[in-house]
């Protein structure tokens, strides 16, 4: 595990708290994780550490068409913005913008 990963996880969790208000509530997310319906944010970030490639600036989780998606917004070192949409149930990268 990269030494930077724990710092990324903490930053992402702190950044995600207000974002959940726009998507799913923190209580709903916690219940989904406890029931095993979605992966934890920590697990998602471990699986996609190489894909992140920059500073996480915002994380949201939302449900679209019956699928839960983690939306991770990243500021790359070159100053460009990118967005990863990751299936919260499978951990697979659904889309990158």
C-alpha positions, 0 to 999 in steps of 0.5 A: 500500500502506498504511504500516501493512501491513508492520507488520501482516504482521510481526505476523501472521507472528510470531503465526502461528508458534505457531498452525501447531502446531494446524493445519498445520506450518510446513514443510508450509505452506512446501511448499504455498506453494513448490508454488503450492498456496496463497497466501502470508500476505503476499498474503492480508493485502494482498488483505484489508487493508480487511477486517481492520479491527483488530489481528490477534491470531492466525492459523492455517491449517488444512485442512477438507474438502480446502480450506486456510483461513487463519483470521485473528482480529481485535480491532476498535477497538470491542473486539469480536472477529471472525474471517475465514476465507479460502480459502488457494488462491483468496484469497477470503473464505470466511466471517466470524464 
